[in-house]
Amino acid sequence: MARDPLDRRGGSTPVPAGDWPAQFAARASRAGDELTAILSLAAARDVITFSGGFPAPETFPVEAVQDLLGELLAADAATALQYSPTEGLPQARAAVSQLLLETQGSVVDPGDVLVTSGGIEGLQLLARTFLEPGDRVLVEAPTYLGAIMAFAGLQAEVQGVPMDADGIRGDALATALAGPHPPKLVYLIPDHQNPTGLSLSAQRRQEVVELCRRHAELLVEDVAYRELSFDGTAAPSLWSLGPDVVVQLGTFSKILTPGLRLGWAVGPGPVVRAMTAAKQNSDQCAGALGQLLMARYVTGGHLAGMLTRARALYRRRATAMVGALARHMPPTVRWTSPTGGFFLWLTAAEGVDTRALTGPAARLGVAYVPGAPFYPDGRGSNELRLAYSRADEAAIDEGIRRLATLLQTPGGDPLPRPAGTTAPIPDPPPSEGAP
Ligand SMILES: Cc1ncc(COP(=O)(O)O)c(C=O)c1O
């Protein structure tokens, strides 16, 4: 007799009732599978992980959160524990407006702020609002994986525009905008970019905004790492330079805690209103408890102190990583020197396959993300991303020393592989997502 497909007694796998993957929609791309496996290395025990863009737990304001939670529940538990308006609670929208005035010098009415469930939700809402299958989206090459996945997941054609040390190249962007099939969106991360750590120069910011204005092109500015420059300075935001053509997506994940899953969107009214309508169709509202907590945290003046400590910590870790790279890497390897954020970008000798080296690296107890997935067209096979945000300085030195042994020779794998095995790690732990 056939077993009930949902019978999980005895812990065995249920009998498959159908070929579910054959029925998946075309947009449910399987492209993320390999990446999920790579990122899962970050959760492995005894691995020095430079893979995920995770904030340092040392920066989490545990005591302040405890105090503020107690206060806000005593003051208004009925709001904190209830559904909230799709656009966000008034206190949270006012707090974002205050933050943007303080950090970017731009005034936005709280009524024009959309509170999102993290930065990635802002991207999803925007993508769903604008993109039909086949629409073009321009991005920096390389760029944030979550963005490529959000756009490609809607079957958009994602096109990378080359960067140099000053960020996206203005001439290359102008060429990409000039073609007969204009893109729907231009997506940029101007500050301490994920994955390279590079920032768009102040002069280029003007140029990029003017180009987009001339082409009536919507510019999406992702400011995930903007407040994390090591010296506390920042160039003008694109949104402050062009509120008529820029939608800014922000997140509290890197400056407060990803545990809240909170972010914001500001920009042209019709765009933000359409994103709000799209949010009604997804999670309906961000969690009220987190919104009230964030509002008290920001308006209570706690953020400034936390940012000062976080910047100092990330500066120490970045300095440690750059120093370790200089000590341990062969002369064929180059890397960026970040002035903020979580990441640096490493380029190995031509012919080194960083994707193939993830397994040997795991056996050496070190994890990183290979470069190719950060390019929409899969270039970057000899490149990789290193996050210094979560490892302490001793681990950084040791992890880079181990990685250097792999990058000495093209394709070099110094560890003997047990006969007959190709799997990089025996028992992958659960995925940690793709920050
Ligand atoms: C550039 C960039 N944008 C957005 C996000 C997503 O932020 P959140 O965790 O708030 O969804 C990340 C996370 O790594 C990021 O690096």
The ligand as a Gaussian input file, in Angstrom:
#p B3LYP/6-31G(d) Opt

LIG

0 1
 C       23.929000      46.421000      -0.929000
 C       22.902000      45.737000      -0.102000
 N       21.633000      46.111000      -0.222000
 C       20.659000      45.533000       0.494000
 C       20.945000      44.515000       1.374000
 C       19.808000      43.839000       2.097000
 O       19.542000      44.393000       3.280000
 P       18.494000      43.714000       4.252000
 O       19.234000      42.688000       5.038000
 O       18.005000      44.842000       5.067000
 O       17.400000      43.127000       3.431000
 C       22.261000      44.091000       1.545000
 C       22.573000      42.994000       2.470000
 O       23.605000      42.423000       2.461000
 C       23.263000      44.718000       0.780000
 O       24.536000      44.340000       0.870000

